[in-house]
């Protein structure tokens, strides 16, 4: 549906200064009465534009302003002015026309209005005839009719006499027209929002490429739950603080000699330091580990420094005990295998046996099997440090 200019301003009225024919395109009013009617702005595009961009030299000087409803008279479409510069404007997308584009030479208008010309009987009450006329411009005492503007909105073009009346009525149809205009715009916006190329706020249409926030923030983001979810500052700060500990054990600062931490027979010892430093020549050692070895986890809220010695010998379990050699046997028989020793890596099993002895020949004594070697005492030592920088 094309835009229909409406009678909306001032309840203006005047009287004809001369009679007019049914084809007249100029409405002469009595002196000064033209200025009582709404002011209009008119022009044409001076180069091609888009659905939202109109190029028209000098358009700002003509008084077009943000918020004006502007018509593309040539196309039959209309829009709302969003920005104004010297020789161009931007608008909401044109709607209601054939192409809905601002093409070169397209005629545009702001504020066109409709008059009603009335001829009364001699009683001044009875209406003999009337006609609606679309006006594109006005001067001090003349109204200029738009092309094909006579007999507007279903009325019929007629002749009128000097002193017949000219009105701009503010009537209910004004509000019906505005309602229709806004409905058309809303339908256009809704249609565009349903397009699969438009990102929708309900998440049903996703981005298909990288997006820049233009130095603005995403706000009110919930905490992540999946691997590829975005994380908030609060969430990240909380994780960083946990990684670096809460500092409840104060500072560990070993500057000389040996500082020993006891596992108290526990499998794990965990410390939360505010800072962590082992200087050159100093030693951090451990004692009293769990039966099968212990794990130390240290956290530091600031950068940790280890320039000295870490003695991990007190973190592992005791090695297995070697058995005695196998005993040599009489001629023609193998010596005994070495006895099995306990194995700290597999405390519920036994260590490998020693080698077999070598059988003796006639009148030659066999050689006993070799004994099992001792396992080092610190095989189960495990040392781990978490260090976090905090501001």
HUFENBEL-V556277 format. One line per field, one symbol per residue. ss: DSSP state (~ for helix, > for strand, _ for the rest). phi: phi as a letter, one per 40 degrees, with the letter a starting at -180 (. if undefined). psi: psi as a letter, one per 20 degrees, with the letter a starting at -180 (. if undefined). Layout:
ss = ???
phi = ???
psi = ???
This chain:
ss = ____________>>>>___>_____>>>>___~~~~____>>>>__>_____>>>_____________>>>>____>>>>>>>>___>>>>___>___________>>>>__>>>>>>>>______>>>>>>>>>>>>___>>>>>>>>>_~~~_____>____>>>____~~~~~~~~~~~~~~~~~~~~~~~______________________________________~~~~~~~~~~~_______>>>>___>>>>>_____>>>>>>_>>>>____>>>>>_______>>>>>>____>>__>>>___________________>__________>_______>_______>_>______>______________>>>>>>____
phi = .ccbdbcbbgfcaabccacbccbcbbbcbcdgcccccdcbbaaacbacbbcbbbbadgccccgcbdgccbbccccgbaabcbbbbdbabbbcddbgbcbfbccdgdcbabgdbbbbcbbccccgbcccaaacbcbbaabdaabcccdfccgcfgcbcacbbdgccbbbcbbdcdccccdccccdcccccccccccccbcbccgcbccbacbccfgbbcbfccccbbdcccbcdcccccccccccgbgccgcbbcbagbbbbccfgccbbbbbbcababcdgcbbbbafccdbhbbbbbbbcbccbbbcbbccccbcccccccccccccbcdgbcccccccbcbccbccbbcccccccbcccdgbcccccccccccdcbcccababbbbcbc
psi = pqpoqqoipilqqaqpiqqqrijpjpoprqpihhiirqqrpqaqpirqbaijppoopjhghijpqpiqoppnhghjrrrppgqpagjrrqrrpqqjaghlqnqpippqqpjqrpqppppqriijgpphqqqpppphqqahkqpppqpkiqlqlirpprqrrpjqqpqoqorhhghhggggghgggghgggghhipiippqijjiorqjrqppjkjrqprlprqqhrhjqqprgggghghghggjrjjhjbponohrbpppppiljqhpppqoqhroporpiqpprqrlrqgjqrppopqpirpqpnibpoojhjirrqrqpqrrqqpqrrpjqqrqqqqpqqohhniiarrqrrqqrpqqapjpprpqqqrpqppqikhjpppppppppq.
